């Protein structure tokens, strides 16, 4: 009786084809951007609570809250977190019928806070929001009426193409948006943070 030979399938892994695309985006007409960065003051309050330090009751400083709500680069320029842009694109992948988990590893938005190339003067936006346990909170956030920025995306061309990324970004701008009160916000959806494709350049 002949022995059955075990056939080991040949593994073929194609070489990666890493590329870069630079894309310009700008605010969708009539859609403003609302910033609500997690402030240093809020972070310190959490630390104090976990260290059992006595709570400090201080009056709200509108100017400080306004400034701390902004996203800034290390050099102090206003911008949008790269992770927020990528998250918007990943969510848009579901709208396109693609797997969000797979899309997370298919491309990366380069940088931390992406600085605006052009933006209107920041406005201190005031809203009185309902609290879960009743009452209202005086919310002060930063609102940008007009803005533009350029993002750099690295990707594996064997997984997704530059044109597909552009389509994904376009869907993200309309269906998902960025930051507070965006269309796909889980708690307070709105029409803020929507954006349009401005330019595209592959490398």
C-alpha positions as CSV (number, residue, x, y, z in Angstrom):
1,X,0.0,0.0,0.0
2,X,1.4,3.3,-1.1
3,X,1.8,6.1,1.4
4,X,-0.4,9.1,0.8
5,X,1.8,12.1,0.1
6,X,1.0,15.3,1.9
7,X,0.8,18.2,-0.5
8,X,1.7,21.5,1.1
9,X,0.1,24.3,-0.8
10,X,2.5,26.9,-2.1
11,X,2.1,30.3,-0.3
12,X,2.3,33.3,-2.6
13,X,2.4,36.7,-1.0
14,X,2.7,39.5,-3.6
15,X,5.1,42.4,-2.8
16,X,3.4,45.4,-1.2
17,X,2.9,48.4,-3.5
18,X,3.0,51.3,-1.1
19,X,2.0,54.7,-2.5
20,X,1.1,58.2,-1.2
21,X,-1.7,60.5,-2.2
22,X,-2.1,64.2,-1.2
23,X,-5.7,65.4,-1.0
24,X,-7.2,68.8,-0.5
25,X,-10.6,69.0,1.3
26,X,-12.7,72.0,2.3
27,X,-15.9,72.7,4.1
28,X,-19.2,71.8,2.5
29,X,-21.3,75.0,1.8
30,X,-23.4,76.0,4.8
31,X,-21.7,73.3,7.0
32,X,-19.5,74.7,9.8
33,X,-16.9,72.7,11.8
34,X,-17.4,72.4,15.5
35,X,-14.4,71.6,17.7
36,X,-14.7,70.1,21.1
37,X,-11.2,68.9,22.1
38,X,-10.8,67.1,25.4
39,X,-9.3,69.8,27.6
40,X,-6.4,69.7,29.9
41,X,-8.7,70.9,32.7
42,X,-11.0,68.0,32.2
43,X,-8.1,65.6,32.2
44,X,-6.7,67.1,35.4
45,X,-10.1,66.7,37.1
46,X,-10.1,63.0,36.3
47,X,-6.6,62.6,37.7
48,X,-7.6,64.5,40.9
49,X,-10.7,62.2,41.4
50,X,-8.6,59.0,41.0
51,X,-6.0,60.4,43.3
52,X,-8.7,61.1,45.9
53,X,-7.9,64.8,45.9
54,X,-10.6,67.2,47.0
55,X,-12.7,68.6,44.2
56,X,-12.1,72.2,43.2
57,X,-15.3,74.2,42.5
58,X,-14.3,77.0,40.2
59,X,-16.5,79.2,38.0
60,X,-16.4,78.4,34.3
61,X,-13.9,80.6,32.4
62,X,-15.5,81.0,28.9
63,X,-12.2,82.2,27.3
64,X,-10.2,79.3,28.7
65,X,-12.9,76.7,27.7
66,X,-13.1,78.2,24.2
67,X,-9.3,78.0,23.7
68,X,-9.0,74.5,25.2
69,X,-11.7,73.2,22.8
70,X,-9.5,73.8,19.8
71,X,-7.3,71.2,18.1
72,X,-3.8,72.6,17.5
73,X,-0.5,71.4,16.1
74,X,2.7,71.5,18.3
75,X,3.5,74.9,16.7
76,X,0.0,76.2,17.7
77,X,-1.8,76.1,14.3
78,X,-5.5,75.2,14.2
79,X,-6.4,72.0,12.5
80,X,-8.2,68.6,12.5
81,X,-6.9,65.4,14.0
82,X,-5.8,62.9,11.3
83,X,-7.5,60.1,13.3
84,X,-10.8,61.9,12.9
85,X,-10.4,62.0,9.1
86,X,-9.5,58.3,8.9
87,X,-12.4,57.4,11.2
88,X,-14.8,59.2,8.9
89,X,-13.4,57.4,5.9
90,X,-13.7,54.0,7.6
91,X,-17.3,54.6,8.5
92,X,-18.0,55.6,4.9
93,X,-16.6,52.2,3.8
94,X,-19.7,50.6,5.3
95,X,-21.9,52.8,3.2
96,X,-19.9,51.6,0.1
97,X,-20.5,48.0,1.2
98,X,-17.0,47.3,2.3
99,X,-15.7,45.7,5.5
100,X,-14.7,48.4,8.0
101,X,-12.3,46.2,9.9
102,X,-10.3,45.4,6.7
103,X,-10.4,49.1,5.7
104,X,-8.7,50.1,9.0
105,X,-5.4,48.6,7.9
106,X,-5.6,49.5,4.2
107,X,-4.5,53.1,4.5
108,X,-3.3,55.6,7.0
109,X,-3.7,59.4,7.3
110,X,-0.3,60.9,8.0
111,X,0.2,63.2,11.0
112,X,-1.4,64.1,14.3
113,X,-3.4,67.4,13.9
114,X,-3.5,68.4,10.3
115,X,-3.2,72.2,10.0
116,X,-5.6,74.3,8.0
117,X,-4.2,75.8,4.9
118,X,-7.0,78.4,5.1
119,X,-9.6,79.1,7.7
120,X,-12.0,81.8,8.9
121,X,-11.6,83.3,12.4
122,X,-12.6,80.9,15.2
123,X,-15.9,81.7,16.8
124,X,-16.9,80.9,20.4
125,X,-20.1,78.9,19.9
126,X,-22.5,78.7,22.8
127,X,-25.1,76.0,23.2
128,X,-27.3,74.9,26.1
129,X,-27.4,71.1,26.0
130,X,-29.7,68.8,27.9
131,X,-28.0,66.6,30.5
132,X,-28.9,62.9,30.9
133,X,-30.1,63.5,34.5
134,X,-32.0,66.7,33.7
135,X,-31.0,70.3,33.5
136,X,-28.8,71.9,30.9
137,X,-25.1,72.5,30.4
138,X,-23.6,75.7,29.1
139,X,-21.4,74.3,26.3
140,X,-18.7,76.5,24.8
141,X,-17.0,75.2,21.7
142,X,-15.0,76.5,18.7
143,X,-16.8,76.9,15.4
144,X,-15.0,77.4,12.1
145,X,-17.3,78.7,9.3
146,X,-14.9,78.2,6.3
147,X,-11.8,76.0,6.2
148,X,-9.4,74.1,3.9
149,X,-6.7,71.6,4.5
150,X,-4.4,69.2,2.7
151,X,-4.0,65.6,3.9
152,X,-1.5,63.0,3.0
153,X,-2.6,59.3,2.9
154,X,-0.3,56.3,2.6
155,X,-1.9,53.1,1.2
156,X,-1.2,49.7,-0.3
157,X,-2.1,50.0,-4.0
158,X,-2.7,46.2,-4.1
159,X,-5.5,46.7,-1.6
160,X,-7.1,50.0,-2.5
161,X,-6.4,52.5,-5.4
162,X,-6.0,56.3,-5.3
163,X,-9.4,56.7,-7.1
164,X,-11.1,54.4,-4.6
165,X,-9.6,56.5,-1.8
166,X,-10.9,59.6,-3.4
167,X,-14.4,58.1,-3.7
168,X,-14.2,57.0,-0.1
169,X,-13.2,60.5,1.0
170,X,-16.1,62.0,-1.0
171,X,-18.6,59.7,0.7
172,X,-17.1,60.4,4.1
173,X,-17.5,64.2,3.5
174,X,-21.2,63.9,2.8
175,X,-22.4,61.0,4.9
176,X,-20.1,61.1,7.9
177,X,-18.3,64.5,8.4
178,X,-15.9,65.5,11.1
179,X,-15.9,66.3,14.8
180,X,-19.0,67.5,16.8
181,X,-22.6,67.4,15.5
182,X,-21.4,65.6,12.3
183,X,-24.0,63.5,10.3
184,X,-22.9,60.2,11.8
185,X,-22.4,61.4,15.4
186,X,-23.7,58.6,17.7
187,X,-25.3,61.1,20.2
188,X,-26.1,64.4,18.5
189,X,-26.1,64.0,14.7
190,X,-26.3,67.1,12.6
191,X,-25.0,68.6,9.4
192,X,-21.8,70.1,10.8
193,X,-18.3,69.0,9.7
194,X,-19.3,68.0,6.2
195,X,-16.6,68.5,3.5
196,X,-15.8,68.3,-0.2
197,X,-12.8,67.1,-2.1
198,X,-10.8,70.0,-3.4
199,X,-7.7,68.5,-5.1
200,X,-5.9,65.1,-5.6
201,X,-2.3,64.3,-6.4
202,X,-0.8,60.9,-6.4
203,X,2.9,60.1,-5.8
